[in-house]
Amino acid sequence: MLLTPGLAQQVVNALMPLVRQNVNVMDATGTIIASFQSKRIGDFHKGAFDAITQQQTVEIHPEDVNLFPGALPGVNMPIFLEGQVIGVVGISGHPKEVRDTAKLLKAVTELILERDVLMEKFRSQAQLHEHFASLLLAEKTEQDTASLQASAKLLKYDLSLVRQVVVIDTEPLILQALTFGPYDLVFTRLRENILQQLLPSPCIGPRDFVVFLEQRLVILRETQLSAPDSLDALFQWSRELSQLLPLHTSPLPIGLGSSNAATAQLHFSYREALFALKCCRPDKPVASIEELPVLAAYALRYAPGHNCLPLQRLQDTLHQASLRKFNMEDTLRCLLEQNLNTSLAAKALFIHRNTLLFRLAKLRSSTGLDPCHHFDHALLCRLLLER
């Protein structure tokens, strides 16, 4: 890392409240690049140069000033970062009087620079994660697939896993935090804080992928396609996740997409999660595409040409029911044609009304659909029959 004049001046400004003497920061060539005394900026400092070459503290006593061109009495200590000397911090005054202060300044300077390096690494890593996630959750071309595989290898992301997209709206937290500082600083610190809370927690698995996309936190959660979590389990996980997030006046909205086996189709789960997010309310902060009312609204907007795994699972279950003792699809079609009037539908099917009610109970137990009592369920049945 190069110690730039801008960064060095930030360090000097941070040190000003700690000391009354002049403080200089010198770069790797011994040149003063930041100082309380701006007129000294650009001067060569022999004491700093010796501290760099010797990699140890150089004290300049009043009687030795003539041996150190460009220097005043004081203490000059090398700044170490990641095991390397990148510059020198110096304080003016008699070494006996400022020695302890110089040690404090050195420690504070190195902490400030280490923090800056960590923040830069965090920003670089965050940008890499964001680029990868944007590519992963978008519709793909052959060129995108090659780039995706290269990035996945770099990030150790397993493209073969079944994943579910979870989206959390963090905008309320950001708006609340903006009262404490500018957007860029607040957003960076907030993201870092949230990730520090989430990543070590049991809610995030070792192969889950967590990233911020704009003001939303996106989690690519490892799951199972053959036996996805129940809605109760998903909602419990979401509540535990929400408790790890910084406090807000109300729980943050969380949208849950469906599990998807194909990486190329993961953008469907992302779209589902975003749609579910819009269905959240203050009294219901978590919404899932697997909920039939949410699924009905989603299918109405994107059907019939859109790939939707929960809708496909419902259709498969409905089709399997039709292959057993009776044709459930014909039963539903007749029921809808009779405006959900079970007596008229039973008469049209030439069966007893109790037989029809038995069939509808079987439909409810296998799919959760209850078209005679829920309008959105009836709408789903109509959409399923038209697919």
N, C-alpha and C positions, 0 to 999 in steps of 0.2 A: 504493500500500500504506500502510495506517495503522500507525503504531508504537504497539502496545498496551502497557499496563503489564506484562502477563505476558511478552510477548516481550522488552521492554526489560529486565526483571529477569533473564531468561535470559542476555541479553548481559552484564549486570553480573556475574552469577555466573561467567560464562565468563572475564571479565577479571580477577577477583579474584586468581588465582594469578600474574598478570603484574605487578601493581603493589602498592605499600604505601600509597599515598595514596588518598584517597576518590575514587570515580568516580561521576558522575551521568549519567543519560540523560534528556534533555528532549524533549518532543514538539514538534509544529509550532507550539504556542502559547507555548513557552518554559517550560512547567510541568514540574517534576521528576517523572518517573513511575517512576524506579528509581534506587536509590542504595545505596552501602555503609552510609550513615547513614539508616536508615529514617525517622527523625523529620523529615527534609527532604522526604520525598515529599509532593507536593501544593503545595509552595512555588513561587511565580513566580521565574524566574531571568532578570534583565535582560540579563545577558551572553549567555545562550543565545538570547533573543529577538532581540538585535542580530545574532548570528551567522546566524540564520535569515533575517532581512530583508535583510541585506547579502550573504548567501551566501558568507561568508568567515570565517576564524578570528578570534575575539575573545580577546585576552589581557587579563587583569585583574591589574594590579600592586598591591601592598599599598597604595600611596599613592592608588589610584583606587577603592578598594572602596566609598567613600561614593557614587560615581556609579552603582553597580550594585546596586540593592536586591535583597536575597535571595541575593547572591553572595558568594563568598570568593575570595581570590587564586587564580588558576589559568588554564588554557587551555581554551577552548571551541571545538570544531571541528564544522562542519555535517556531517551524515551524508547522503551522496548515494546514491540507489538508482534505477537506471534513469533517470538524468539529472535527478532531482528531489530537493530537500531534504526529508527526512521527519522530521528531528529533529536533536538535537545531542548529542555526547558530550563531557563535560567532566571534567577532572582537577584536583584541588586542589593548590596549591603555588605557589612562585615560578615565573613563566613561564620564566625562564632555566633552571631546574632540571628542569622537567617537559615542556618543549616537545617533545623527541624522543619521550618516552614518549607524549605526546598523539597524535603522528603514528602511532605504532604502534597505539594504542587505536582510532583512527579506521579504520585499515586493517583491523584485526581485526573491528571492529564491522560494517563494510560487507561483509566476507566472510561473517560469520555471517548477516546479513540476506539477502544474495544467495543463500546456501545455502538459507535458509528459503523464499524465493520460488521457487527452483527446485524444491524438494521439494513445495511446494504446487501448482505447475504440473504436476509429475509426477503427483501424486495426482489432480488434476482430469482430466488427460489420461487417466490409467489408468482412472478411473471411467467416462469417456466411452467408451473402448475396450471396457471390460468390459460395459457396458450394451448396446452395439452387438453384440458377439459373442454375448451371451446371447440377444438377439433373433434374430440370424442363425442360431443353431444350435438353435433351438426350432421346434416345429411352429407354423405361422403362420396368422393370420387376415387378412382384408382390411385391418383396422385396423393390424395389425402391419406389413403390406407398405408402407403409406404412411409409417409411422414409420421403417421400414428404409431406404426410399429417401432420406428426408430426412437421416438419420444418415450414410448412405453418401456422400452429396454433401458433407457437412461434413468427413468423414474422408478424402475422395478415394479411396474404396474402389470398385473396378469390379465391379458386380454381374453383369456379363456373362461374366466369366472362368470357365473350368473350374478347380475347386479340389479339393484333397485335404486332409482334416483330419489333422493330426498332433498327438498328445497326449503330453506328457512329464510324468511324475510327479516333482515337485520336493520332495515331502514329506521324503525322506531328507536333503536339503540343509538344509531348514528345521529339522528336529530336531537336526541337527548344529550349526547356527548358534545355536540357542536357548541354548547354554551361554555365549554372549557377551552376552546382553541380552534384554530383553522382546520378546514376539512381534511387536507392531506395528512396532517399530523395526527388528528383525531382518528381518522379511518385506519391509518397504519397501526397505531397503538391498539385500537379496538380489535382489529383482526388478529394481531399478535396475541392479545390477551385471551380472545376466544379460542384460538387454536391451542394455546398452552393449557386451557381448561379441558378441552375436548379430547385431544389426541391421547393423553395417558389414561383416559377414563374407560371403564368396561363397555360403555355404549359404542365405542369405536373399535372395530376389530382390527387385527394386525394387517389385513389386506384391504381394508376400506380406504377410500381415497377422498380426502376432504380439501375443498378449495373454495375461494371466494370468486364469484363472478359478479362484478359490479357490487350492488348492495345486497346480494343474496349469498348465503352460505349453502354450498351444494355438497352433498355427501353421496358418493357412489358406494352403496352398501352391499357387501357380499351377502347373497341369500341363496335360496334353493328354488328351482323352477318346478320340480316335481312336488314339493311340499312347502309352499310359501307360508310365511307366518300368518297366523290368523289376525283378523282386524283387532281383536282384543290385545294380542301380543304386540302388534305394531303401535297401537295407541299407548300402551304401557311403556314401550321403548321410547316413544316420542316425548312422553311426560318426563321420563328420567333424563333424556337429553336436554329438555327445556330447562330443567333445574340447574344444569351446569353452566348455562349462559348467564351473562351479567344481568343483574336485577333490572327490571323495568316495571312500569305501572301495571302491565298485563302481560300474559305469556305471548311470546313471539309466534306469529303464524307459521305453521309447518305443513307443507304439501308433500304427499307421498305418491310416487308413481308406481307402476307395476314392475315385477321382476322380469328381466329380459335376458335370454341366453345369448343372443347374437350382439356382438359389439356394434355391428353395422346398424342395428335397429335400436340402439340405446337412446337415440334422440327421441323415440316415441315415449319412452318412460320419462324423459325430461319434460316433454310437452305435457304429459299427463300430470306430472308433479306441479308444474306451473299452473295448470288449470285448477287442480285441487287447491292450490294456494289461494286462488281467487274465491274459493268457496268457504274459506275460513271466516269465522265471526268472533267477536270478543268472547262470547259464551261458548264457542266451539273452535279453539285455536288450531286444532289438527284436523285435516281432511285428507281422505285417501281416495284414489281412483277406484278402489275396490268397493267403496260404499255405493250402493245401487242408485241413490239419488244423484250423487256426483257423476257416476258412470252414465246415467241416463242423459244428464245435461251435456256431458262430453260427447257421447255418441250422437246426440241430436245435432251438435255443432259440426262434427267431423265425419260422421257416417255419410254414405256407405263405404267410401273408398279408403278410409284411414285404417291402418293396422293398429288394433287395440287388443292386447293380450287378455285382459279381463272379459271383454266382450266375446272374444274367440272361445274362452273357456266356458262361458255361459252357453254359447251356441253348440259347443261340443257336448255339453251335458244334456242340453235339450235334444240333440240328435240321438244320443245314446238312449234317452228315455223313449224316443220314437221307435227304437229297434226292439223294445221289449213287448209287453202284452198289448199295448195300444199305441196309437200314433199321437204323441203329445203335441206335435206341431199342428196337426189337423184339429186337435181339441182346442188349442189356443186360437187358431185362426177362426174357428167357428165362434168361440166365445167373444172375440173382438168384433166379428161381424154382427153379433147380437148385442153390441154395446154393453158387454160385460154382464148381461142378464143371464144368470145361471139357469133359470127355468126354461127360457127360450133356447138357450144353447143346448141343454140336455135334450129337449124335444127335437131339435135339428139333427143331433147326433144319434137319435134313436136309443138313448140310454136313460136310465133313471137319474134324477137330479142328485141323489146321494152318490151315485157312481161318479158323476162329474166332480162333486165336492171331494171325493176320495182322490181323484186324479190331481186336482188342484193342490191338495195337501201334500201329495208326492212331489209335485213341482216345487212347492215351498220348502220342503225339507232338503231337496237336492240342490236347488239353486238360490233359495232365498226369495224368489220372485212370488209376489202375491198381488196379481194384477187387479183383482176385484176390490182390493182395499187401498191400493196406492197407485195414484195416477202415473208417477214416474216408472213404476214397475210395468204398468200396461204399455207405456211408451217404449220401454226396453223390449218387451215382447214383440211389438209391432216392428221395431227395427231389426230384431233377430230374425224374424220371419221373412224380412225383405232382403237379407244379406245373401 
